[in-house]
């Protein structure tokens, strides 16, 4: 029996938007705070919303630490960071 994941996570586009917002100069203070090392876990309010800013923050920190944050500027290169049914 083979199970396939969706072509992409339902919040992938929202995460892309949040990540790019964090890269804007006017959000430098938030970016510095996320990368300060003071926070090692993120959580969000439980809602029925599809997007989760806490997940986006965790993805941001992980991509910066992995040296891949530059890949989020273009949606096509951002998608390649995530394994999906479409890109293997």
PyMOL Python script that loads the backbone (N, CA, C, O; Angstrom):
from pymol import cmd

cmd.read_pdbstr("""\
ATOM      1  N   UNK A   1       0.845  -1.170   0.000  1.00  0.00           N
ATOM      2  CA  UNK A   1       0.000   0.000   0.000  1.00  0.00           C
ATOM      3  C   UNK A   1       0.896   1.240   0.000  1.00  0.00           C
ATOM      4  O   UNK A   1       1.854   1.306   0.770  1.00  0.00           O
ATOM      5  N   UNK A   2       0.602   2.202  -0.836  1.00  0.00           N
ATOM      6  CA  UNK A   2       1.377   3.431  -0.933  1.00  0.00           C
ATOM      7  C   UNK A   2       0.490   4.611  -0.562  1.00  0.00           C
ATOM      8  O   UNK A   2      -0.644   4.735  -1.026  1.00  0.00           O
ATOM      9  N   UNK A   3       1.034   5.464   0.281  1.00  0.00           N
ATOM     10  CA  UNK A   3       0.339   6.688   0.659  1.00  0.00           C
ATOM     11  C   UNK A   3       1.134   7.874   0.139  1.00  0.00           C
ATOM     12  O   UNK A   3       2.358   7.909   0.259  1.00  0.00           O
ATOM     13  N   UNK A   4       0.452   8.825  -0.427  1.00  0.00           N
ATOM     14  CA  UNK A   4       1.115  10.023  -0.926  1.00  0.00           C
ATOM     15  C   UNK A   4       0.686  11.230  -0.107  1.00  0.00           C
ATOM     16  O   UNK A   4      -0.483  11.392   0.242  1.00  0.00           O
ATOM     17  N   UNK A   5       1.656  12.058   0.182  1.00  0.00           N
ATOM     18  CA  UNK A   5       1.373  13.316   0.863  1.00  0.00           C
ATOM     19  C   UNK A   5       0.802  14.295  -0.159  1.00  0.00           C
ATOM     20  O   UNK A   5       0.989  14.114  -1.362  1.00  0.00           O
ATOM     21  N   UNK A   6       0.120  15.314   0.305  1.00  0.00           N
ATOM     22  CA  UNK A   6      -0.349  16.339  -0.633  1.00  0.00           C
ATOM     23  C   UNK A   6       0.834  16.954  -1.376  1.00  0.00           C
ATOM     24  O   UNK A   6       1.973  16.867  -0.919  1.00  0.00           O
ATOM     25  N   UNK A   7       0.564  17.564  -2.501  1.00  0.00           N
ATOM     26  CA  UNK A   7       1.630  18.184  -3.289  1.00  0.00           C
ATOM     27  C   UNK A   7       2.372  19.248  -2.481  1.00  0.00           C
ATOM     28  O   UNK A   7       3.560  19.479  -2.706  1.00  0.00           O
ATOM     29  N   UNK A   8       1.690  19.888  -1.555  1.00  0.00           N
ATOM     30  CA  UNK A   8       2.343  20.859  -0.680  1.00  0.00           C
ATOM     31  C   UNK A   8       1.503  21.033   0.584  1.00  0.00           C
ATOM     32  O   UNK A   8       0.292  20.814   0.582  1.00  0.00           O
ATOM     33  N   UNK A   9       2.172  21.427   1.651  1.00  0.00           N
ATOM     34  CA  UNK A   9       1.466  21.678   2.904  1.00  0.00           C
ATOM     35  C   UNK A   9       0.524  22.856   2.689  1.00  0.00           C
ATOM     36  O   UNK A   9       0.866  23.813   1.995  1.00  0.00           O
ATOM     37  N   UNK A  10      -0.628  22.785   3.270  1.00  0.00           N
ATOM     38  CA  UNK A  10      -1.668  23.782   3.034  1.00  0.00           C
ATOM     39  C   UNK A  10      -1.240  25.198   3.438  1.00  0.00           C
ATOM     40  O   UNK A  10      -1.761  26.176   2.902  1.00  0.00           O
ATOM     41  N   UNK A  11      -0.303  25.313   4.370  1.00  0.00           N
ATOM     42  CA  UNK A  11       0.122  26.646   4.816  1.00  0.00           C
ATOM     43  C   UNK A  11       1.431  27.101   4.176  1.00  0.00           C
ATOM     44  O   UNK A  11       1.972  28.138   4.561  1.00  0.00           O
ATOM     45  N   UNK A  12       1.942  26.358   3.220  1.00  0.00           N
ATOM     46  CA  UNK A  12       3.236  26.676   2.625  1.00  0.00           C
ATOM     47  C   UNK A  12       3.288  28.096   2.057  1.00  0.00           C
ATOM     48  O   UNK A  12       4.290  28.792   2.217  1.00  0.00           O
ATOM     49  N   UNK A  13       2.227  28.520   1.404  1.00  0.00           N
ATOM     50  CA  UNK A  13       2.215  29.872   0.839  1.00  0.00           C
ATOM     51  C   UNK A  13       2.198  30.932   1.937  1.00  0.00           C
ATOM     52  O   UNK A  13       2.891  31.944   1.829  1.00  0.00           O
ATOM     53  N   UNK A  14       1.411  30.710   2.994  1.00  0.00           N
ATOM     54  CA  UNK A  14       1.384  31.668   4.102  1.00  0.00           C
ATOM     55  C   UNK A  14       2.758  31.773   4.754  1.00  0.00           C
ATOM     56  O   UNK A  14       3.210  32.871   5.081  1.00  0.00           O
ATOM     57  N   UNK A  15       3.422  30.638   4.942  1.00  0.00           N
ATOM     58  CA  UNK A  15       4.775  30.655   5.503  1.00  0.00           C
ATOM     59  C   UNK A  15       5.705  31.469   4.610  1.00  0.00           C
ATOM     60  O   UNK A  15       6.521  32.248   5.103  1.00  0.00           O
ATOM     61  N   UNK A  16       5.583  31.291   3.306  1.00  0.00           N
ATOM     62  CA  UNK A  16       6.389  32.044   2.343  1.00  0.00           C
ATOM     63  C   UNK A  16       6.190  33.549   2.539  1.00  0.00           C
ATOM     64  O   UNK A  16       7.157  34.310   2.529  1.00  0.00           O
ATOM     65  N   UNK A  17       4.957  33.971   2.713  1.00  0.00           N
ATOM     66  CA  UNK A  17       4.672  35.397   2.923  1.00  0.00           C
ATOM     67  C   UNK A  17       5.287  35.906   4.219  1.00  0.00           C
ATOM     68  O   UNK A  17       5.900  36.973   4.237  1.00  0.00           O
ATOM     69  N   UNK A  18       5.128  35.153   5.302  1.00  0.00           N
ATOM     70  CA  UNK A  18       5.686  35.569   6.591  1.00  0.00           C
ATOM     71  C   UNK A  18       7.208  35.631   6.540  1.00  0.00           C
ATOM     72  O   UNK A  18       7.811  36.565   7.067  1.00  0.00           O
ATOM     73  N   UNK A  19       7.831  34.635   5.906  1.00  0.00           N
ATOM     74  CA  UNK A  19       9.292  34.614   5.808  1.00  0.00           C
ATOM     75  C   UNK A  19       9.796  35.827   5.043  1.00  0.00           C
ATOM     76  O   UNK A  19      10.770  36.460   5.452  1.00  0.00           O
ATOM     77  N   UNK A  20       9.149  36.151   3.949  1.00  0.00           N
ATOM     78  CA  UNK A  20       9.572  37.318   3.179  1.00  0.00           C
ATOM     79  C   UNK A  20       9.328  38.611   3.938  1.00  0.00           C
ATOM     80  O   UNK A  20      10.105  39.557   3.809  1.00  0.00           O
ATOM     81  N   UNK A  21       8.272  38.666   4.719  1.00  0.00           N
ATOM     82  CA  UNK A  21       8.028  39.852   5.544  1.00  0.00           C
ATOM     83  C   UNK A  21       9.152  40.035   6.557  1.00  0.00           C
ATOM     84  O   UNK A  21       9.568  41.162   6.826  1.00  0.00           O
ATOM     85  N   UNK A  22       9.641  38.941   7.118  1.00  0.00           N
ATOM     86  CA  UNK A  22      10.736  39.032   8.082  1.00  0.00           C
ATOM     87  C   UNK A  22      12.031  39.524   7.442  1.00  0.00           C
ATOM     88  O   UNK A  22      12.887  40.076   8.133  1.00  0.00           O
ATOM     89  N   UNK A  23      12.185  39.336   6.157  1.00  0.00           N
ATOM     90  CA  UNK A  23      13.396  39.778   5.467  1.00  0.00           C
ATOM     91  C   UNK A  23      13.377  41.265   5.113  1.00  0.00           C
ATOM     92  O   UNK A  23      14.391  41.813   4.680  1.00  0.00           O
ATOM     93  N   UNK A  24      12.248  41.905   5.293  1.00  0.00           N
ATOM     94  CA  UNK A  24      12.149  43.335   4.993  1.00  0.00           C
ATOM     95  C   UNK A  24      12.861  44.153   6.078  1.00  0.00           C
ATOM     96  O   UNK A  24      12.799  43.799   7.256  1.00  0.00           O
ATOM     97  N   UNK A  25      13.537  45.246   5.689  1.00  0.00           N
ATOM     98  CA  UNK A  25      14.303  46.057   6.648  1.00  0.00           C
ATOM     99  C   UNK A  25      13.485  46.565   7.838  1.00  0.00           C
ATOM    100  O   UNK A  25      14.006  46.666   8.948  1.00  0.00           O
ATOM    101  N   UNK A  26      12.221  46.883   7.615  1.00  0.00           N
ATOM    102  CA  UNK A  26      11.420  47.418   8.727  1.00  0.00           C
ATOM    103  C   UNK A  26      11.108  46.370   9.795  1.00  0.00           C
ATOM    104  O   UNK A  26      10.597  46.713  10.862  1.00  0.00           O
ATOM    105  N   UNK A  27      11.407  45.110   9.525  1.00  0.00           N
ATOM    106  CA  UNK A  27      11.182  44.043  10.511  1.00  0.00           C
ATOM    107  C   UNK A  27      12.485  43.533  11.116  1.00  0.00           C
ATOM    108  O   UNK A  27      12.528  42.430  11.662  1.00  0.00           O
ATOM    109  N   UNK A  28      13.542  44.329  11.022  1.00  0.00           N
ATOM    110  CA  UNK A  28      14.852  43.924  11.535  1.00  0.00           C
ATOM    111  C   UNK A  28      14.810  43.599  13.028  1.00  0.00           C
ATOM    112  O   UNK A  28      15.453  42.648  13.473  1.00  0.00           O
ATOM    113  N   UNK A  29      14.066  44.374  13.794  1.00  0.00           N
ATOM    114  CA  UNK A  29      13.997  44.153  15.243  1.00  0.00           C
ATOM    115  C   UNK A  29      13.385  42.783  15.558  1.00  0.00           C
ATOM    116  O   UNK A  29      13.871  42.073  16.438  1.00  0.00           O
ATOM    117  N   UNK A  30      12.334  42.420  14.851  1.00  0.00           N
ATOM    118  CA  UNK A  30      11.695  41.113  15.052  1.00  0.00           C
ATOM    119  C   UNK A  30      12.655  40.004  14.637  1.00  0.00           C
ATOM    120  O   UNK A  30      12.803  39.005  15.341  1.00  0.00           O
ATOM    121  N   UNK A  31      13.303  40.184  13.496  1.00  0.00           N
ATOM    122  CA  UNK A  31      14.261  39.190  13.007  1.00  0.00           C
ATOM    123  C   UNK A  31      15.393  39.001  14.011  1.00  0.00           C
ATOM    124  O   UNK A  31      15.768  37.867  14.310  1.00  0.00           O
ATOM    125  N   UNK A  32      15.939  40.092  14.533  1.00  0.00           N
ATOM    126  CA  UNK A  32      17.019  40.005  15.515  1.00  0.00           C
ATOM    127  C   UNK A  32      16.569  39.274  16.775  1.00  0.00           C
ATOM    128  O   UNK A  32      17.321  38.486  17.347  1.00  0.00           O
ATOM    129  N   UNK A  33      15.352  39.538  17.196  1.00  0.00           N
ATOM    130  CA  UNK A  33      14.817  38.876  18.384  1.00  0.00           C
ATOM    131  C   UNK A  33      14.672  37.371  18.154  1.00  0.00           C
ATOM    132  O   UNK A  33      15.022  36.572  19.023  1.00  0.00           O
ATOM    133  N   UNK A  34      14.160  36.988  16.988  1.00  0.00           N
ATOM    134  CA  UNK A  34      14.009  35.564  16.675  1.00  0.00           C
ATOM    135  C   UNK A  34      15.353  34.853  16.628  1.00  0.00           C
ATOM    136  O   UNK A  34      15.457  33.687  17.009  1.00  0.00           O
ATOM    137  N   UNK A  35      16.378  35.550  16.162  1.00  0.00           N
ATOM    138  CA  UNK A  35      17.695  34.937  15.989  1.00  0.00           C
ATOM    139  C   UNK A  35      18.606  35.116  17.195  1.00  0.00           C
ATOM    140  O   UNK A  35      19.751  34.664  17.174  1.00  0.00           O
ATOM    141  N   UNK A  36      18.122  35.762  18.237  1.00  0.00           N
ATOM    142  CA  UNK A  36      18.949  36.050  19.412  1.00  0.00           C
ATOM    143  C   UNK A  36      19.319  34.801  20.203  1.00  0.00           C
ATOM    144  O   UNK A  36      20.257  34.825  21.000  1.00  0.00           O
ATOM    145  N   UNK A  37      18.598  33.726  19.990  1.00  0.00           N
ATOM    146  CA  UNK A  37      18.848  32.514  20.760  1.00  0.00           C
ATOM    147  C   UNK A  37      18.070  32.482  22.061  1.00  0.00           C
ATOM    148  O   UNK A  37      18.084  31.482  22.780  1.00  0.00           O
ATOM    149  N   UNK A  38      17.397  33.571  22.357  1.00  0.00           N
ATOM    150  CA  UNK A  38      16.598  33.639  23.585  1.00  0.00           C
ATOM    151  C   UNK A  38      15.402  32.694  23.522  1.00  0.00           C
ATOM    152  O   UNK A  38      14.937  32.193  24.545  1.00  0.00           O
ATOM    153  N   UNK A  39      14.915  32.461  22.309  1.00  0.00           N
ATOM    154  CA  UNK A  39      13.755  31.591  22.120  1.00  0.00           C
ATOM    155  C   UNK A  39      14.177  30.333  21.369  1.00  0.00           C
ATOM    156  O   UNK A  39      14.815  30.411  20.319  1.00  0.00           O
ATOM    157  N   UNK A  40      13.818  29.176  21.914  1.00  0.00           N
ATOM    158  CA  UNK A  40      14.161  27.908  21.263  1.00  0.00           C
ATOM    159  C   UNK A  40      12.923  27.120  20.870  1.00  0.00           C
ATOM    160  O   UNK A  40      13.026  26.035  20.297  1.00  0.00           O
ATOM    161  N   UNK A  41      11.759  27.663  21.176  1.00  0.00           N
ATOM    162  CA  UNK A  41      10.494  27.026  20.800  1.00  0.00           C
ATOM    163  C   UNK A  41       9.479  28.129  20.528  1.00  0.00           C
ATOM    164  O   UNK A  41       9.566  29.228  21.076  1.00  0.00           O
ATOM    165  N   UNK A  42       8.525  27.813  19.677  1.00  0.00           N
ATOM    166  CA  UNK A  42       7.500  28.784  19.300  1.00  0.00           C
ATOM    167  C   UNK A  42       6.136  28.119  19.387  1.00  0.00           C
ATOM    168  O   UNK A  42       5.997  26.926  19.115  1.00  0.00           O
ATOM    169  N   UNK A  43       5.137  28.894  19.765  1.00  0.00           N
ATOM    170  CA  UNK A  43       3.777  28.375  19.830  1.00  0.00           C
ATOM    171  C   UNK A  43       2.820  29.461  19.351  1.00  0.00           C
ATOM    172  O   UNK A  43       3.176  30.638  19.295  1.00  0.00           O
ATOM    173  N   UNK A  44       1.637  29.062  19.019  1.00  0.00           N
ATOM    174  CA  UNK A  44       0.637  29.995  18.523  1.00  0.00           C
ATOM    175  C   UNK A  44      -0.690  29.665  19.192  1.00  0.00           C
ATOM    176  O   UNK A  44      -0.845  28.587  19.765  1.00  0.00           O
ATOM    177  N   UNK A  45      -1.625  30.563  19.124  1.00  0.00           N
ATOM    178  CA  UNK A  45      -2.954  30.304  19.661  1.00  0.00           C
ATOM    179  C   UNK A  45      -3.644  29.235  18.825  1.00  0.00           C
ATOM    180  O   UNK A  45      -3.533  29.223  17.599  1.00  0.00           O
ATOM    181  N   UNK A  46      -4.341  28.356  19.485  1.00  0.00           N
ATOM    182  CA  UNK A  46      -5.082  27.311  18.766  1.00  0.00           C
ATOM    183  C   UNK A  46      -6.319  27.943  18.136  1.00  0.00           C
ATOM    184  O   UNK A  46      -7.221  28.409  18.832  1.00  0.00           O
ATOM    185  N   UNK A  47      -6.339  27.949  16.820  1.00  0.00           N
ATOM    186  CA  UNK A  47      -7.485  28.495  16.091  1.00  0.00           C
ATOM    187  C   UNK A  47      -7.775  27.599  14.902  1.00  0.00           C
ATOM    188  O   UNK A  47      -7.082  26.609  14.667  1.00  0.00           O
ATOM    189  N   UNK A  48      -8.779  27.949  14.179  1.00  0.00           N
ATOM    190  CA  UNK A  48      -9.104  27.171  12.986  1.00  0.00           C
ATOM    191  C   UNK A  48      -8.424  27.740  11.745  1.00  0.00           C
ATOM    192  O   UNK A  48      -8.719  27.321  10.625  1.00  0.00           O
ATOM    193  N   UNK A  49      -7.525  28.681  11.939  1.00  0.00           N
ATOM    194  CA  UNK A  49      -6.815  29.297  10.826  1.00  0.00           C
ATOM    195  C   UNK A  49      -5.830  28.313  10.197  1.00  0.00           C
ATOM    196  O   UNK A  49      -5.284  27.449  10.883  1.00  0.00           O
ATOM    197  N   UNK A  50      -5.609  28.448   8.904  1.00  0.00           N
ATOM    198  CA  UNK A  50      -4.680  27.565   8.204  1.00  0.00           C
ATOM    199  C   UNK A  50      -3.230  27.930   8.453  1.00  0.00           C
ATOM    200  O   UNK A  50      -2.351  27.071   8.384  1.00  0.00           O
ATOM    201  N   UNK A  51      -2.977  29.182   8.738  1.00  0.00           N
ATOM    202  CA  UNK A  51      -1.605  29.621   8.914  1.00  0.00           C
ATOM    203  C   UNK A  51      -1.233  29.683  10.386  1.00  0.00           C
ATOM    204  O   UNK A  51      -2.096  29.808  11.256  1.00  0.00           O
ATOM    205  N   UNK A  52       0.054  29.596  10.649  1.00  0.00           N
ATOM    206  CA  UNK A  52       0.549  29.606  12.021  1.00  0.00           C
ATOM    207  C   UNK A  52       1.861  30.389  12.033  1.00  0.00           C
ATOM    208  O   UNK A  52       2.870  29.922  11.505  1.00  0.00           O
ATOM    209  N   UNK A  53       1.846  31.557  12.622  1.00  0.00           N
ATOM    210  CA  UNK A  53       3.037  32.386  12.658  1.00  0.00           C
ATOM    211  C   UNK A  53       4.163  31.722  13.443  1.00  0.00           C
ATOM    212  O   UNK A  53       5.335  31.956  13.149  1.00  0.00           O
ATOM    213  N   UNK A  54       3.830  30.903  14.432  1.00  0.00           N
ATOM    214  CA  UNK A  54       4.856  30.200  15.201  1.00  0.00           C
ATOM    215  C   UNK A  54       5.627  29.235  14.309  1.00  0.00           C
ATOM    216  O   UNK A  54       6.852  29.154  14.401  1.00  0.00           O
ATOM    217  N   UNK A  55       4.932  28.511  13.457  1.00  0.00           N
ATOM    218  CA  UNK A  55       5.608  27.603  12.526  1.00  0.00           C
ATOM    219  C   UNK A  55       6.493  28.402  11.579  1.00  0.00           C
ATOM    220  O   UNK A  55       7.621  28.001  11.293  1.00  0.00           O
ATOM    221  N   UNK A  56       5.990  29.524  11.094  1.00  0.00           N
ATOM    222  CA  UNK A  56       6.776  30.377  10.205  1.00  0.00           C
ATOM    223  C   UNK A  56       8.038  30.881  10.901  1.00  0.00           C
ATOM    224  O   UNK A  56       9.107  30.923  10.293  1.00  0.00           O
ATOM    225  N   UNK A  57       7.921  31.259  12.162  1.00  0.00           N
ATOM    226  CA  UNK A  57       9.086  31.718  12.922  1.00  0.00           C
ATOM    227  C   UNK A  57      10.109  30.597  13.068  1.00  0.00           C
ATOM    228  O   UNK A  57      11.308  30.824  12.912  1.00  0.00           O
ATOM    229  N   UNK A  58       9.642  29.397  13.363  1.00  0.00           N
ATOM    230  CA  UNK A  58      10.552  28.257  13.502  1.00  0.00           C
ATOM    231  C   UNK A  58      11.229  27.927  12.171  1.00  0.00           C
ATOM    232  O   UNK A  58      12.424  27.633  12.140  1.00  0.00           O
ATOM    233  N   UNK A  59      10.478  27.975  11.084  1.00  0.00           N
ATOM    234  CA  UNK A  59      11.057  27.737   9.755  1.00  0.00           C
ATOM    235  C   UNK A  59      12.102  28.806   9.455  1.00  0.00           C
ATOM    236  O   UNK A  59      13.172  28.495   8.930  1.00  0.00           O
ATOM    237  N   UNK A  60      11.805  30.055   9.781  1.00  0.00           N
ATOM    238  CA  UNK A  60      12.744  31.152   9.549  1.00  0.00           C
ATOM    239  C   UNK A  60      14.066  30.901  10.270  1.00  0.00           C
ATOM    240  O   UNK A  60      15.135  30.983   9.664  1.00  0.00           O
ATOM    241  N   UNK A  61      13.990  30.600  11.546  1.00  0.00           N
ATOM    242  CA  UNK A  61      15.209  30.359  12.330  1.00  0.00           C
ATOM    243  C   UNK A  61      15.981  29.171  11.758  1.00  0.00           C
ATOM    244  O   UNK A  61      17.204  29.228  11.629  1.00  0.00           O
ATOM    245  N   UNK A  62      15.277  28.105  11.420  1.00  0.00           N
ATOM    246  CA  UNK A  62      15.932  26.931  10.856  1.00  0.00           C
ATOM    247  C   UNK A  62      16.624  27.217   9.533  1.00  0.00           C
ATOM    248  O   UNK A  62      17.740  26.754   9.301  1.00  0.00           O
ATOM    249  N   UNK A  63      15.967  27.978   8.663  1.00  0.00           N
ATOM    250  CA  UNK A  63      16.566  28.303   7.366  1.00  0.00           C
ATOM    251  C   UNK A  63      17.774  29.224   7.514  1.00  0.00           C
ATOM    252  O   UNK A  63      18.754  29.084   6.782  1.00  0.00           O
ATOM    253  N   UNK A  64      17.709  30.161   8.453  1.00  0.00           N
ATOM    254  CA  UNK A  64      18.862  31.033   8.698  1.00  0.00           C
ATOM    255  C   UNK A  64      20.034  30.197   9.197  1.00  0.00           C
ATOM    256  O   UNK A  64      21.151  30.341   8.701  1.00  0.00           O
ATOM    257  N   UNK A  65      19.789  29.327  10.171  1.00  0.00           N
ATOM    258  CA  UNK A  65      20.864  28.491  10.725  1.00  0.00           C
ATOM    259  C   UNK A  65      21.449  27.544   9.686  1.00  0.00           C
ATOM    260  O   UNK A  65      22.633  27.211   9.742  1.00  0.00           O
ATOM    261  N   UNK A  66      20.623  27.110   8.738  1.00  0.00           N
ATOM    262  CA  UNK A  66      21.098  26.207   7.682  1.00  0.00           C
ATOM    263  C   UNK A  66      21.732  26.964   6.516  1.00  0.00           C
ATOM    264  O   UNK A  66      22.249  26.348   5.583  1.00  0.00           O
ATOM    265  N   UNK A  67      21.696  28.295   6.565  1.00  0.00           N
ATOM    266  CA  UNK A  67      22.263  29.101   5.493  1.00  0.00           C
ATOM    267  C   UNK A  67      21.432  29.084   4.224  1.00  0.00           C
ATOM    268  O   UNK A  67      21.961  29.291   3.132  1.00  0.00           O
ATOM    269  N   UNK A  68      20.137  28.839   4.358  1.00  0.00           N
ATOM    270  CA  UNK A  68      19.262  28.722   3.193  1.00  0.00           C
ATOM    271  C   UNK A  68      18.211  29.823   3.095  1.00  0.00           C
ATOM    272  O   UNK A  68      17.333  29.763   2.234  1.00  0.00           O
ATOM    273  N   UNK A  69      18.290  30.812   3.952  1.00  0.00           N
ATOM    274  CA  UNK A  69      17.238  31.827   3.982  1.00  0.00           C
ATOM    275  C   UNK A  69      17.135  32.584   2.658  1.00  0.00           C
ATOM    276  O   UNK A  69      16.058  33.071   2.312  1.00  0.00           O
ATOM    277  N   UNK A  70      18.220  32.689   1.924  1.00  0.00           N
ATOM    278  CA  UNK A  70      18.188  33.387   0.632  1.00  0.00           C
ATOM    279  C   UNK A  70      17.273  32.691  -0.376  1.00  0.00           C
ATOM    280  O   UNK A  70      16.858  33.304  -1.360  1.00  0.00           O
ATOM    281  N   UNK A  71      16.958  31.414  -0.138  1.00  0.00           N
ATOM    282  CA  UNK A  71      16.114  30.646  -1.054  1.00  0.00           C
ATOM    283  C   UNK A  71      14.634  31.030  -0.977  1.00  0.00           C
ATOM    284  O   UNK A  71      13.843  30.595  -1.814  1.00  0.00           O
ATOM    285  N   UNK A  72      14.253  31.834   0.012  1.00  0.00           N
ATOM    286  CA  UNK A  72      12.825  32.129   0.175  1.00  0.00           C
ATOM    287  C   UNK A  72      12.352  33.337  -0.625  1.00  0.00           C
ATOM    288  O   UNK A  72      11.152  33.609  -0.667  1.00  0.00           O
ATOM    289  N   UNK A  73      13.243  34.049  -1.246  1.00  0.00           N
ATOM    290  CA  UNK A  73      12.837  35.231  -2.012  1.00  0.00           C
ATOM    291  C   UNK A  73      12.000  34.863  -3.232  1.00  0.00           C
ATOM    292  O   UNK A  73      11.055  35.574  -3.572  1.00  0.00           O
ATOM    293  N   UNK A  74      12.334  33.775  -3.883  1.00  0.00           N
ATOM    294  CA  UNK A  74      11.585  33.300  -5.051  1.00  0.00           C
ATOM    295  C   UNK A  74      10.748  32.096  -4.637  1.00  0.00           C
ATOM    296  O   UNK A  74      11.265  31.158  -4.031  1.00  0.00           O
ATOM    297  N   UNK A  75       9.469  32.119  -4.960  1.00  0.00           N
ATOM    298  CA  UNK A  75       8.568  31.046  -4.531  1.00  0.00           C
ATOM    299  C   UNK A  75       9.005  29.689  -5.074  1.00  0.00           C
ATOM    300  O   UNK A  75       8.903  28.684  -4.370  1.00  0.00           O
ATOM    301  N   UNK A  76       9.484  29.645  -6.296  1.00  0.00           N
ATOM    302  CA  UNK A  76       9.893  28.361  -6.884  1.00  0.00           C
ATOM    303  C   UNK A  76      11.088  27.765  -6.144  1.00  0.00           C
ATOM    304  O   UNK A  76      11.128  26.554  -5.924  1.00  0.00           O
ATOM    305  N   UNK A  77      12.060  28.586  -5.757  1.00  0.00           N
ATOM    306  CA  UNK A  77      13.204  28.054  -5.008  1.00  0.00           C
ATOM    307  C   UNK A  77      12.800  27.710  -3.579  1.00  0.00           C
ATOM    308  O   UNK A  77      13.333  26.768  -2.992  1.00  0.00           O
ATOM    309  N   UNK A  78      11.869  28.463  -3.021  1.00  0.00           N
ATOM    310  CA  UNK A  78      11.345  28.165  -1.682  1.00  0.00           C
ATOM    311  C   UNK A  78      10.669  26.795  -1.665  1.00  0.00           C
ATOM    312  O   UNK A  78      10.880  26.011  -0.739  1.00  0.00           O
ATOM    313  N   UNK A  79       9.859  26.503  -2.680  1.00  0.00           N
ATOM    314  CA  UNK A  79       9.167  25.215  -2.741  1.00  0.00           C
ATOM    315  C   UNK A  79      10.139  24.044  -2.800  1.00  0.00           C
ATOM    316  O   UNK A  79       9.845  22.968  -2.279  1.00  0.00           O
ATOM    317  N   UNK A  80      11.281  24.241  -3.423  1.00  0.00           N
ATOM    318  CA  UNK A  80      12.269  23.167  -3.539  1.00  0.00           C
ATOM    319  C   UNK A  80      12.871  22.784  -2.191  1.00  0.00           C
ATOM    320  O   UNK A  80      13.459  21.711  -2.060  1.00  0.00           O
ATOM    321  N   UNK A  81      12.730  23.647  -1.192  1.00  0.00           N
ATOM    322  CA  UNK A  81      13.232  23.337   0.146  1.00  0.00           C
ATOM    323  C   UNK A  81      12.378  22.292   0.850  1.00  0.00           C
ATOM    324  O   UNK A  81      12.811  21.690   1.833  1.00  0.00           O
ATOM    325  N   UNK A  82      11.174  22.078   0.351  1.00  0.00           N
ATOM    326  CA  UNK A  82      10.232  21.168   0.986  1.00  0.00           C
ATOM    327  C   UNK A  82       9.944  20.004   0.060  1.00  0.00           C
ATOM    328  O   UNK A  82       9.579  20.200  -1.099  1.00  0.00           O
ATOM    329  N   UNK A  83      10.103  18.819   0.558  1.00  0.00           N
ATOM    330  CA  UNK A  83       9.857  17.628  -0.251  1.00  0.00           C
ATOM    331  C   UNK A  83       8.354  17.468  -0.447  1.00  0.00           C
ATOM    332  O   UNK A  83       7.592  17.411   0.519  1.00  0.00           O
ATOM    333  N   UNK A  84       7.948  17.399  -1.681  1.00  0.00           N
ATOM    334  CA  UNK A  84       6.537  17.218  -1.988  1.00  0.00           C
ATOM    335  C   UNK A  84       6.389  16.113  -3.018  1.00  0.00           C
ATOM    336  O   UNK A  84       7.369  15.665  -3.612  1.00  0.00           O
ATOM    337  N   UNK A  85       5.184  15.691  -3.219  1.00  0.00           N
ATOM    338  CA  UNK A  85       4.901  14.651  -4.208  1.00  0.00           C
ATOM    339  C   UNK A  85       5.348  15.102  -5.597  1.00  0.00           C
ATOM    340  O   UNK A  85       5.799  14.285  -6.400  1.00  0.00           O
ATOM    341  N   UNK A  86       5.225  16.384  -5.879  1.00  0.00           N
ATOM    342  CA  UNK A  86       5.568  16.902  -7.198  1.00  0.00           C
ATOM    343  C   UNK A  86       7.067  16.940  -7.454  1.00  0.00           C
ATOM    344  O   UNK A  86       7.510  16.689  -8.575  1.00  0.00           O
ATOM    345  N   UNK A  87       7.870  17.258  -6.406  1.00  0.00           N
ATOM    346  CA  UNK A  87       9.305  17.398  -6.655  1.00  0.00           C
ATOM    347  C   UNK A  87      10.139  16.286  -6.033  1.00  0.00           C
ATOM    348  O   UNK A  87      11.366  16.379  -6.016  1.00  0.00           O
ATOM    349  N   UNK A  88       9.507  15.243  -5.525  1.00  0.00           N
ATOM    350  CA  UNK A  88      10.203  14.077  -5.002  1.00  0.00           C
ATOM    351  C   UNK A  88      10.857  14.309  -3.706  1.00  0.00           C
ATOM    352  O   UNK A  88      11.480  13.400  -3.157  1.00  0.00           O
TER     353      UNK A  88
END
""", "prot")
cmd.dss("prot")
cmd.show_as("cartoon", "prot")
cmd.util.cbc("prot")
cmd.orient("prot")
